[in-house]
Amino acid sequence: MVINMIPTQPIFADALSGFGLGLSLILAIGSQNAFVLKQGLRREHVFAICFFWALRLSFWISLGFSGFGSVTALYAQVVDICKLAGALFLLAYGLMSLYASVTKSHALTADGQVVSSLKKSLLLCFGFTWLNPHVYLDTLVLVGMVSTGASSKVWFAIGAVSASFVFFFSLGYGAKLLSPLFAKPKAWNVLDAFVGVIMLVLAWKLWTS
């Protein structure tokens, strides 16, 4: 009896390559990761924030596979406007974080934090997404280029998309492991300062790129 074997090895390789690409794209975008980590430590809307970022990145990755990246190259002026707006957004958020690092000295434990509204948190997520063209342009263009070498674009895309869900939910919910450290007020001050510096550096890089 002849049994038709499914060639799982090439599929697994494509999925693994897609997962690695998706993970590398996420790690390269520091602003959203710092925001998710902070929300996880504060235990504020963790599921909604993680799901938003995972779904958002999956959306751009899917567009990249569809070849949409070539379309964005036709709108250089829009990209320039987004770069300016994004730099200003990151600058403002960075300065607020630095200000918080030297002024906040109460209610600094995870349970004692004043909870921001879900609407405000999601608006910040939209700001990090739409006001930073590198987030989606790099995803669209790079994913579209790399996927051309995959034998199965579908499984490559599945791997890349799964990386976003694995990473963000691991970061958001894994942050609670650091809760004992952040029971100390100084730790929150250092985190705010760290996030502020990251945002200012990213604002500068975005402005000068």
Beta strands, then each sheet from edge to edge (+ up, - down):
end
